[in-house]
Amino acid sequence: MYVARLHLTDFRNYADAEVTVTPGVIALTGRNGQGKTNLVEGLDYLATLGSHRVATDAPLVRAGLSQAVVRAEVVASTNDPRRLLLEAEINLGRPNRARVNRVPQRSPRDLLGGLRTVVFSPTDLAIVQGDPAERRAFLDTLSVARWPRLAGVRLDYDRVLRQRNALLKSADGRRLDPETAGNLDVWTDQLAGLGAQLMAARLDTTTRLAPHLERAYANLDSGDARPRAVYQSRVDVDDLDVGDPERPVFDTVPVLTDRLRARLEERRDDELRRGVSLVGPHRDDLALSLHDLPARGYASHGESWSLALSLRLASFELLRTEGAVPVLILDDVFAELDAERRARLTAALGAAEQVWVTAAVADEVPRGLADQWFTVSAGSINHLTTSQDAVSLGASGRAGDTDG
């Protein structure tokens, strides 16, 4: 899979910008704050309907306007010329809209699966050293890339969770009357059913990711550490048979639904006292370890970088082995890596059909890596011939805002 053309309208700092590219490695260089990251953010938005930088759509629309449009022409592969024109219309104050091959879709979620991306950025260090929410988001993004329908399940789960929490909070620790107790049972059943689907997907993703993670880390880091990733839940999941290629992934949903519902019932008194749902995938975590110690708090800075990057490369390999080679995006990554890790990362990119690399300094991109070079300056994109052209046009220097 690769992108042949990307077009942004009123997205971030771009009033109107278009870039035409081919398979291979694409380098975007230029001083910080000029719009390099905004380009790849637009690309990733079409794949995920979200940003790897901000939690809401509002910052994506150019200041003072109410609508932004992202379009991309996506080619199935270098061996398959089929093309899709994907378009996302981001609207402030009204629903977003989507088109595929210029045909309006019922929901923006219908774009999912048309383009797959794996993004690594400096903020990914939070997956290793941050709160559990960062790791849950990582797992869910990867799971949705594998099964796009889960995007709707996630939205429904979040909606039910808010309703259930509101009901628990309104009880204010008091004993529930029969009507309120019945309503809580309804929300509990829905939470268990939706939560079980998310948990089944996360468990399978974690199991299948593990061997790719070990190989990716070994290729990036010269040490003898062996990474482990284990899904941790407040519901017993250790005895479930997950990751068996002969067994449908969601076969575990009925069992998980029953266990999640039972655990919610066990904690009901505690939930009423605290006014919040205490059990479910919103409380789970992905435990990451090195040297048999938790990576969070024990891994060195270099080890944390290697582990974070390995998680993304493992995600890429998992998706690739399942038949859809994603577009790989490395957003200002090389600046954070030492020479050895840069070389090892470069060697690991061979399986990708298309890689987008952003760098403030052209020399940060390893020599011979990029096939296509662009400089970005104040929302203007210039196609260059070589990395030396990028340097000579003043793309070096890291001064300026870190946004874009």
CORKAWO-V840911 format. One record per pair of residues at least 24 apart in sequence whose ideal C-beta (glycine too) atoms are under 7 Angstrom apart, sorted by the first residue. I is the first residue (numbers start at 0). GAP is how many residues later the second one is. Records with the same first field share a line. If there is no record, write none. Layout:
# CORKAWO-V840911
I: GAP / GAP
This chain:
# CORKAWO-V840911
0: 73 / 75 / 76 / 114 / 115 / 323 / 324 / 325 / 326 / 352
1: 73 / 325 / 351 / 352
2: 40 / 69 / 70 / 71 / 324 / 351
3: 69 / 71
4: 67 / 68
5: 33 / 36 / 37 / 66
6: 64
7: 34 / 62
8: 59 / 60
9: 51 / 52 / 55 / 57 / 58 / 59
10: 27 / 31 / 49 / 51 / 57 / 59
11: 26 / 48 / 50 / 392
12: 25 / 49 / 366 / 391
13: 24 / 365
14: 47
16: 362 / 364
18: 355 / 362
20: 351
21: 350
22: 55 / 330 / 331
23: 330 / 347 / 348
24: 330 / 332 / 344 / 345 / 346
25: 329 / 330 / 331 / 344 / 346
26: 330 / 332 / 338 / 343 / 345 / 346
27: 328 / 329 / 330 / 346 / 348
28: 330 / 333 / 346 / 361 / 366
29: 345 / 346 / 347 / 365
30: 329 / 366 / 368 / 369
31: 328 / 366 / 368 / 369 / 370
32: 367 / 368 / 370 / 371
33: 342 / 343 / 344 / 370
34: 341 / 344 / 369
35: 322 / 340 / 368
36: 294 / 295 / 321 / 367
37: 366
39: 289 / 291 / 316 / 318
41: 28
42: 29 / 74 / 286 / 313
43: 73 / 75 / 285
44: 25 / 43
45: 24 / 26 / 40 / 42 / 65 / 69
46: 68 / 69 / 70
47: 93
48: 59 / 60 / 62 / 63
51: 67 / 69
56: 33
57: 34
59: 30
60: 29 / 31
65: 25 / 26 / 27
66: 24
71: 43
73: 40 / 41
76: 248 / 276
77: 275
83: 30
85: 25 / 28 / 29
108: 42 / 43
111: 32 / 36 / 39
112: 35
114: 212
115: 29 / 203 / 208 / 210 / 211
116: 209 / 210 / 212
117: 194 / 197 / 198 / 201 / 208 / 210 / 211
118: 210 / 212
119: 189 / 192 / 210 / 211 / 213
120: 210 / 211
121: 210 / 214
123: 184 / 188
124: 179 / 180 / 183
126: 181 / 184
127: 160 / 167 / 168 / 171 / 176 / 179 / 180
128: 167 / 175
131: 153
134: 150 / 151
135: 148
137: 173
138: 63 / 66 / 67 / 147
141: 63 / 173
142: 58 / 59 / 62
144: 174
145: 59 / 176
146: 54
149: 51
152: 41 / 44 / 45
153: 44
155: 38
156: 37 / 38 / 41
159: 27 / 30 / 31 / 34
160: 30 / 116 / 121
162: 24
163: 24 / 27 / 113
164: 111 / 112
167: 103 / 104 / 107 / 108 / 109
168: 106
170: 101
172: 99 / 100
187: 73 / 76
188: 72
190: 86 / 89
191: 65 / 68 / 69 / 72
192: 64
194: 65 / 85 / 86
195: 57 / 60 / 61 / 64
196: 53 / 56
197: 83
198: 34 / 57 / 82
199: 49 / 50 / 52 / 53 / 56
200: 48
201: 29 / 79
202: 28 / 34 / 37 / 39
203: 38 / 39 / 45
205: 25 / 80
206: 35 / 36
207: 35 / 110
208: 105 / 106 / 109
211: 102 / 105 / 106
212: 97 / 98 / 101
215: 94 / 97 / 98 / 101
216: 89 / 90 / 93
218: 125 / 129
219: 86 / 89 / 90 / 121 / 124 / 125
220: 82 / 85
221: 118
224: 65 / 66 / 78
226: 61 / 63 / 80 / 83
227: 61
228: 57 / 59
229: 57
230: 53 / 55
231: 52 / 53 / 55
232: 51
233: 29 / 45 / 49
234: 24 / 25 / 28 / 44
304: 31 / 32
305: 35
308: 36
312: 35
315: 36
319: 31
324: 27 / 28
326: 27 / 29
327: 24 / 27
328: 27
329: 25 / 27
330: 27
331: 26 / 27 / 28
333: 25 / 30 / 31
334: 24 / 25 / 29
341: 24
359: 37 / 38
360: 35 / 36 / 37
361: 25 / 28 / 29 / 33 / 34
362: 28 / 33
